[in-house]
Amino acid sequence: DPADEGPEAGADLDLHFVHPFAQGYDIDGDGTPDGYFDNPFDTFWFNDTPEWGSLDPAVDDNPSLDRDDTDGAGPENLNLNMPQDGLTYKVGVHYWADHGFGASDATVRIYLEQVLVFEQTLEGLTDCDLWEVAKISWPSGQITPITNASGQPKVASFCALEGWN
C-alpha cells in the first residue's frame, strides 16, 4: 500500500550505485567481487554519502543517496553531479527485506543531465535478490543493461552474511 509509511510498512528494496574500484562480495559466485556492499565504493543506505573524489568540500564530485525508502512506496533517489571521465559505474537493486509482503516489482530509471535515458522493470524480485541492472560509462553516457549468460536480467541471492538481513 503506497499510503503506508514507516518501518516495515512495506517491502524494502535498496538502490545501489557502484564505483569501478569497488570490491565487495562475490555475490554471483563467479570468482570475481561484484562491488556491492563495498565501503566506500558502493553508495546505498548504509553508505549514503561516500567520498569518491576531491577532498575539497566545494567540489561536488561525490554521489549521494538522497532518499532511502524503507516502506515500499519508493522511489529511492541517488545523484552524482560530476562523474569521473573514463569510468564505468554500476547500478543495482537489492531486496533487503520483504517484511512479509512477498515478491515485489522494481523499476529503475536513469537520468543523465535531467533526461531519462534508461528505464527497466523487473517483476517478481524476492527477499534477498540482488538485481544487477546496468552499467553507465562516462563521459559517453552509454547505458549497458547487465544480463546473465542467457541474456536475461542478472539476479543473485545475497543474505548469507550475519547482520545483513
Secondary structure, DSSP 8 states (H G I E B T S, - for coil): -TT--STTSS-EEEEEEE-TT-----TTSSSS---TT-TTTEEBTTBSS---S-S-TTS--S-EEEE---SSS---EEE-SS--TT-EEEEEEEEEE-TT---EEEEEEEEETTEEEEEEEEEEE-TTEEEEEEEEETTT--EEE-B-TTSSBEEEE---STT--
